[in-house]
């Protein structure tokens, strides 16, 4: 009988997932606007980390990306690390694969950030543009890995 209970509990745990992800609080003034174009069968998200003076990221939360636009509030003049993740799973298999792109960003006062995220035909892309409210085009930001954090200090 104990084996049966263990099996049922294990199965339910698998169904609900063992994820440590938590929803990003997103209670700050919105300054990052994400537009996502994700193909069917792929889940996309951005994991958000605050970066301390030692260049270590502290996980704050996750925003799920889907076909709708998302507005995110990041702390101004504070370094954040955005980890964009694309998770796909086989229709007839239990295997999943994850790919992504991560970057540092330090939102500036008076600017907003337009992020274009796409995943189509096994190709993903993330583009971040920094804009002033009155300018239309803005400038594209480079992808900056976490190990280059010292340049922001």
N, C-alpha and C positions, 0 to 999 in steps of 0.2 A: 504494500500500500504506500509506503514512504517513497518508493521509486516513482510511482505514478504521480504523487503530489510534486515531487522534484521535477519531473518531466513537464507537467502542466505549468509550474512556476517558471521554469526555464523558457518554455515556449512563449509565455506571456511577456517575459522580459525581452525576448527577441522581437516580438511584435511592437512593443512600445519603444524599443531602442534604448541604448545605454549611453546616451549622449550627455555630455557635460555642458552643452550649449545653453546659454541663457539669453533671453531677449534683451537687446540693447535698450537702456532706459529712454533714450531719445527725448529728453525733456529740455534740451537747450534750444536756443534760437536756430532755426534751420538754415544752414549755410552750405550744405552739400546736397546736390540734386542728382539722383541716380536714375538713369533711363536704361532699362534692361531689355534686351531682345534675346530670349533663351528658347532654344528648340525644345519640343516636346520630349519628355523622358529625362530631362536634365534638371537638376535642382541647383540653384545658385544662391550664394549668400556672401555677405561680407562680415568677417569677424573683426571687431574693433578693439584695439589695444591702446592704452595710454602708455607713453614712453617716459621713464624716469631719467634722472641725471646720470645714472650708470648705463643708460641705453638699454634698459631691460623693459620689455613689454609686459604690461599687466592687463590681462583680459578683462574687458568691460562688458561685452555682450555681442550679440549677432543680430544682423538684419537680414531677413530672407528676401531675396530678389526674385521677382517674377515678372510677368508681362506689364505690370503697372509701374508707374514712376514712384520712387521712394524719396522722401525728404528726410535728411539726417542732420542733426545738430552736433557739431564737434566743437570742443573748446577752442576759442580764438587764442592765438599766440602760444598754444601748447602743442607739443609734438604728439601725433597719433600715428599708429601703424595700422594700415588697412590690409587685410588679407582676403582677397576675393577668391572664393572657392567654387568650383564647378564639379558636381558629383553626378555621375551617370551610372546606371546599372543595366545589365543585360536583361532583356525581356524574359528570356527562357532560362536564365542562370541566376545564381545567387551572388555572382561577383559584382563588385562595384569598383569604379575607378574615380580618382579625384585628381584634378589639376587646378592650377590657379596661378595667381600673380599677387605679389605683395609689394606695398610701397609705404614709405614714410610721407606724411603730409603735416604741414604746420599752417593751419588756416590763419589768414591775416584779417585784421579788422578792416571793414569796408569792401571785402571781396566775398565772392561766392564761388562755388566749385561745381561745374557740370561734369558728371561722370557718365560715360557711355560704356555699357557692359554688354558684350554679346557672346553667344556660344552657338555656332551653327556648323554642321558638318565636321565635328570634332576639332574645330578651330575656335579658340577663345581670344577675346581682345578686351582690353580695358584702356580707356583714354580719359585723362583728367584735364580739364581746362579751367584755369583760374581767370575770373572775370571781375571787373568792377561793375557795379550796377548799371552804369550808363553805356559801357562798351558792349559791342555785340560779339566779337570774335574771341577776345581774350588771348591767352597764351597757353600752349600745351605744356603740362608739367612732365618732367622726366620721371621715370620709375626709379625710386631710390631705395635700395635694400637697407635693412635694419643695421647692418654693420657700418654703414656710412653715417650713422646718427650723430657722431661727434661734430660734423660740419654745421649742425643746427644749434649747437651750444654756444 
